[in-house]
Amino acid sequence: MGAGRTDTGVHAKEMYAHFDFETPINSSSLVHKLNSYLPKDIVVYDIIPVKDEAHARFDATKRTYEYHINTFKDAFLQDGSWYFHQKLDLDLMNQASKLLFNHIDFQCFSKVNTDVNTFDCTIFEAHWTQENNQIVFTISANRFLRNMVRAIVGTLVNVGLQKITLDDFNEIIKSKNRDKAGFSVPAHGLYLTKIEYDYL
């Protein structure tokens, strides 16, 4: 049972899964055997014994994602960063990111017709940084809706392009309407970077 699922093309620098097994496991031996069978883009790093009732998906208390944008075309970043050459106002985008903390319901950033009981999420961190030609958006929350991060980034890009104002951004969240939010940025720039549990 995996800790969650992501859209096709999204990367994961950290992912957990749990399984039940009744006999003792030689962790290093099993890690080696699993990696010999897995495709080159999936790697098992460790096997960690946990309590019997542990659940990789439902026990996670915090997840962190990064979205990577490169402002200059780079052949080595084709599959791992979204090339976007237009000038972005990162100061405005960071101001808009802070508005996320004022809300809990993020239905406007969720895929429609999704099978969830609530659109409520608690956001712990949301900010933009830039180093040379690389721009990174980091966001942490207790849970995420389907397509949520990519829709947030697309809407924040519209803020950075000054297509919408900070007030517009706030009203979009309050509207709970996906049609009012921005476009969904390409999946290949998104990374799941950390999943946290109380017992790890």
N, C-alpha and C positions, 0 to 999 in steps of 0.2 A: 504494500500500500504506500504510494508516494505521498509526499508532503503537499502536493498540489499539481496543477497542470498549467501549462502556458501555451500561448498561441504558437503555431508552426513558425519556426524561424527565430524564436526567442532563445537566448542563451541562459545557461545556469552555471554560475561559478560555484554554487553550493546547493546541494539538494539532499534531502533525507528520505528514506523509505524504511518501513518496518516489515518484518516477517516473523512468523512464529516457528520455532524449531525446538524439538524435545530433547535432543542430545547435545553434548558439549561441542563447541565449534572451535577449530583452530583458525583464528581470525586471519593471520598473515597468509596461511596456506589458501584459505578460501578467497581472499582478496586477489591473490595471484591467479588462481584458477578462473575467477569471474572475469578479470581483465583480459585473459587470454581468449575469451569467447566474445567479449563485447566489441562493438565497432569502435573505430579509432577516436570518435568524437564523444565517447562516454567512458568515464574512468571511475572506478570504485577506489576510495582512499582508505576507508577503515570500516570495520564492523564493531559496533559498540553495544554491549549487553545493556538492556534497560528493563524496567519493571514490566511484568506480564501484561498490564493493561495499557501500556504506552501506545499512543497513536500518532503516527508521523504527521498526519494532516490536522487533526482536531486539537492536538496538544500544543501546536505552535503558538507562541505568544506575540511574535513580531517577525515581520518579513521586510527585507530591504531590497529595493530595485535601483538600478542605475540606467539612465538612458544616455547614450553617447552620440554626439553630433560632431562631425569634423567640418570645418569651414573652408578647408582647402582640399582639393581632390587628392586622394592618397590610394594608390593601387593596393597597398597592404591592408587597408581598412575596409575594403569593398564589402566584406561579409560581416563586419563587426561594428560598424558605425554608419550613421546616416549622413551622407554628404549634403550639406545645405549651405549654399554660398551667400544667401541674402543676409544683410546686417541685422542682428538682433540686439534689442535693448535689454541686456541682462539685469540691469537695475530694476526695470519695470517688471520683468519676469520674476525676480525674487520678491518684489513687493506683492505680486499676485499670488505667489506660492504661500506667503504668510497667511493669506485669506483662507486657505484650505483648513487651517487650524480652527477657524470659527464655525466649521460645519461638521456634521456627522453623516448626513444623508447625501450620498454621491451617485444617485440614480442617473443623473445627467451624463455621467462618464461611463455608464455600464452598457454593454450590449443589450439590445431589446430582446424580449422573449427568453430571458434567462431564468433558470429554475432556482432562484434563491428566495429565502423567507424574508430577508431584510437587505436593504441597501446601505445600512449603517456601517461605517468604518471609523476607527479612531486613528488619525494620522499623528505620528510622533515627530517626523522630520520631513522637510521638503525644501530643497534649495538648489541653486545653480552655481557652478564654479567653471572657470575657464583657465586653461593652461595652454598657451600658444594657440594652435589651431584646433584644439580639442575642448568641446563644451560638454559638461556632464551634469545631468539632473539626478539628484539622489532623493529618494522618498522611502519612508518607513511607515508601516501601519500594522495594526493587529490582524487585518485581513484586507484582501483586494477583490474587487469585482472583475468579471470577465472584461478584458480590453481596457480596464480602468486607467492604468498608467499611460498607455499609448494615447488615450483620449485626453488625459490631463496635459500631457506634453504638447499635443497638437493645439490645444486651446491656449496654452501658455506661449507657444510660438506665435499665435495670432496676437497675443498681448505684446510680445517682443517686436512684432512687425508694426505695431500700433494700429492694427485693424480693429481691435476692440480695446476698451478702456478697463481700468481696474473695477469700476462700478459695473461694467458689462459682465466681467468675469464673475463677480459676486452674484449678479442676478441670474447668470446661467446656472450656477450651482443651486440657487434657490428655486429655479424653474422645474428641476427634476426631469427635464426634457432633453433627451439625447440629441435631438435635431438642432437644438440651440448651441450645443457645444461644438468644439472644433473638430478637425479631421483626425483620424487615427494615424499616427506616424508609423513608418515601416517597422516591422517586427525585428529586423536584424540589428537594430541599435539598442535593443532592450536586454538587460542582464538581471537575472535574479542573483543577488550577491550574498545574501545572508538569511538564514532562518534560525530563530532562537526558541529555546525551550527552557522551562524552569529547572529541568533535571539534567541538562547538559552543560 
